[in-house]
Amino acid sequence: MAASAEKSVTIVGAGIAGITTALCLKQHSIPVKIIEKRANIATAGAGIQITPNAFRILDRLGLGERIKTSGHTVNHLSVCTGRSNTMITRMPLGTDFERTHDAPYLVLKRQALIGALYEQAVAQDIDIHFNTKLAQTDGIIIGADGVWSSLRQQVNSVEASFSGRTAFRCMIAANQAPKWTATNDLAMWLGNNAHFAAYPVDEKGTLNLVCVVKDKQPEKRWSTRAAPSDILHHLKDWNDEIISLVQKGENWQRWPLYTVEPKQSWSRDNKVLIGDAAHAMVPFLAQGGAMAIEDAATLAHAIAKKANMNDAFAAYQSLRKERITRVWNEAKANGERYHWSGMMARTRDLGLKALGGKRLQQRYNWIYEWQPPS
């Protein structure tokens, strides 16, 4: 019998990583509980992109149809210039993409995803204890407590560091969204030290807006309120459509982007880290949530199949380290490319146009083709 069947498993954090891990462990009939220091599930954030590699796991957990209904299936990604709104390239993500990967490319509200995970956990009688901090020291302890993880301090010496970027996020009701957004699915504009994204997160057409800018003043806060004026001075000479979108937003939130380098071990003694606690990354591949979901399935499988937790932790890290490091570095590199200016920006745009949307999409097949252990 595996040691995991003999020991308790406690997950610290009731976010996407934590609840997904609990559901994956439950599939292996491993007893698990979640503790969360907050009073309820964390629903902070705006939109989230669920790519095929993450969707496969959620579908295996019985949530595939629910999140497809709650969200919006992306047909293509449009990449444009921030100043002139000129189309650079358009990446196909619709029917052929879904057929190739046997899974869709979805966008939805983060609250909708966490709500679905939480309700599934409750339906499966997984214990979730709110207003609770870690007290016991025995059993397997999984740190799913995010970029500011308290458990990470007991595992390695890596500290979260400011990325030099701040994200501004908000949502606009469908009746406030301009008509042109309905034909763009997932759209992104590139500019000098800034980029902007807009996409609907449900079939009603609720529009999620994200503006990421270069920032020299880090704040060790998760989010604070912001005004359109805080964003507009970063978007000088940008096109009128984007300026109008920024001005329409009434609930902008400022999110300094911190990262955790995946360079050290993610486990020590009976403790192991997953998701942002282990390797928080910048959002320039839309893979932060997906990597946490992949971690959850991989770690649960390792705990179920290995004879003791040290072997399980070693197997988990062996399976995840190279992939996470590659995704982490590619996301960081994308953040640099998106914000180029002058000749470098023109060279980037010409390269993307020459590459074409189909081949651009194929460059990321190594991300989307990943399959969970079975």
Phi, psi and omega in degrees: 000135180295148180300331182297334179281344182262343185246157174281153174239124178243129179254128178263108179118125181251047175261200182300313182297313185294312183289322177299318178298316179300317180293323178293319177296321179299323177297334177266010179061034178261124179298136184209149171224157179242137172243140183223127183287339178280173183277346180202181181294146183280118180243015179295151179120188183229252180269161175219143179259129179248105181272166186307323181299326177275323182300322182303320181290314180298323177294320178297331178277001178089016185249003186302306182294324181296314183285333174295321179289324183284333187251207184224128178278124184280135177262329178195159173250121176262132177245123186230167174276141180291323185287309189255352183064027177281134177291128177267309178200164178226120183266123180285131180225020186265230190300313181295320178298313181296323178293319180297317186260358181054035179193150183271170169255112186246151166233141180202171177289137178302322179300323181293320179293311181295322178300318179294317178298315182297314181296325177293321178295317178297318180297333180261015175060034173279127181286125175236119184252112179272165183054039186228134175250159182296130180238312184286160181240358182261170181077177176280130181241121182252121180271104177242038190258027165078188187299329179263034184309128173280333181287331181301329180297338179266356184249313180211181185258011183286132177247149176295138180233146182290135185278349187086007181231146173235137177255136171251131185227145170197173176235150178237133178300152184303323183285352176259347183282137178296152186298328184296337181292336182293339182257004184251353178051270180238111185239145181220139179239137183248138180208183181291111178059025178198150167215162188224142177227147177217135177199146177286143183248003174204173183287347175288337181098014173304127190258125176265129181242137178222128173236122180248129184230160174286137187215136181256358185241089181292147175234128179275062177226154180284312177200150175220158180291150179219161179247158177307325181297332178293337183263320190297330181289348174273349187244041178297135179071013177282165184290156187296329181298317180289318178303318179296319179298316179301317182292332180288333182292128181248355183228042181298139176238140179261126181234099173299135185264112177253149180233161175231115182292137182274043191266334183255176181296147178261008180217153175202129184054241183259015185246142180216145184253147174222165174060216184298332178298328181267325192201050178307134184232163175289153190272030188269011168232000183056042185238004181300308178294320181298319179294324177295319179294319175298316177306314184302311181294320183291315180294316180299319179296318180295318179297322181290326190262340184266152187288333178214166188289331177297318176294322180296314180296320180295319179295317179301312182292323179297321181285335189255331193300309184296316181295314180300316181298320179294315179295317181302313181290322180293321177297317178297316180296320177300320179300325176289315182297318182301330189256011178296159177224172175059221184298323180297320179294318180296321178295318177301311184296318178296322179295317179295320180295318180292323180296317180085154185297320182296313180289329175297316178297320182293336177298338183252013177301329179299335175280309189287336185280351184302139179242139178290152177297148181218000000 
